[in-house]
Amino acid sequence: MKDRNIVLEEIVIRGQNASALLNNPILKEAFAKLEAALEERELATFTTDTEACQDIIRTKQLLAGLQRNITTLLDSGKLAARELEMRRPKESILRKLVR
């Protein structure tokens, strides 16, 4: 079984990777273009075309789910980093003064 600190460090790394994805300009552009294309398609689709409307809704839900999943990884990494920080032994004031 892995040490809890190692598991937390892995979660922190995954969170950092998620942050890099969310801040990546190419991925941001891809999400924005996809969202715009879905909006255009939605406006151009007749409400009586239920199959097309359902496809648009499902695609929007998948896109939102993907973004939510990446954000959850980012948040988990932040929490793991805080827990690791709390687990580190605190140096006493005396030790700091002696150095």
For each residue, the residues with C-beta under 8 A, 3 or more apart:
1:
2: 6 7
3: 6 7
4: 7 8 87
5: 8 9 84 87
6: 2 3 9 10
7: 2 3 4 10 11
8: 4 5 11 12 80 81 83 84 87
9: 5 6 12 13 80 84
10: 6 7 13 14
11: 7 8 14 15 76 77 79 80
12: 8 9 15 16 77 80 81 84
13: 9 10 16 17 77
14: 10 11 17 18 73 76 77
15: 11 12 18 19 73 74 75 76 77 78 80 81
16: 12 13 19 20 77
17: 13 14 20 21 73
18: 14 15 21 22 70 71 73 74 77
19: 15 16 22 23 74 77
20: 16 17 23 24
21: 17 18 24 27 70
22: 18 19 27 28 70 71 74
23: 19 20 28
24: 20 21 27 28
25: 28 29
26: 29 30
27: 21 22 24 30 31
28: 22 23 24 25 31 32
29: 25 26 32 33
30: 26 27 33 34
31: 27 28 34 35 63 67
32: 28 29 35 36
33: 29 30 36 37
34: 30 31 37 38 63
35: 31 32 38 39 63
36: 32 33 39 40
37: 33 34 40 41
38: 34 35 41 42 56 59 60 63
39: 35 36 42 43
40: 36 37 43 44
41: 37 38 44 45 52 56
42: 38 39 45 53 56
43: 39 40
44: 40 41
45: 41 42 49 52 53 56
46: 49 52
47: 53
48:
49: 45 46 52 53
50: 53 54
51: 54 55
52: 41 45 46 49 55 56
53: 42 45 47 49 50 56 57
54: 50 51 57 58
55: 51 52 58 59
56: 38 41 42 45 52 53 59 60
57: 53 54 60 61
58: 54 55 61 62
59: 38 55 56 62 63
60: 38 56 57 63 64
61: 57 58 64 65
62: 58 59 65 66
63: 31 34 35 38 59 60 66 67
64: 60 61 67 68
65: 61 62 68 69
66: 62 63 69 70
67: 31 63 64 70 71
68: 64 65 71 72
69: 65 66 72 73
70: 18 21 22 66 67 73 74
71: 18 22 67 68 74 75
72: 68 69 75 76
73: 14 15 17 18 69 70 76 77
74: 15 18 19 22 70 71 77 78
75: 15 71 72 78 79
76: 11 14 15 72 73 79 80
77: 11 12 13 14 15 16 18 19 73 74 80 81
78: 15 74 75 81 82
79: 11 75 76 82 83
80: 8 9 11 12 15 76 77 83 84
81: 8 12 15 77 78 84 85
82: 78 79 85 86
83: 8 79 80 86 87
84: 5 8 9 12 80 81 87 88
85: 81 82 88
86: 82 83
87: 4 5 8 83 84
88: 84 85
89:
90:
91: 95 96
92: 95 96
93: 96 97
94: 97 98
95: 91 92 98 99
96: 91 92 93 99
97: 93 94
98: 94 95
99: 95 96
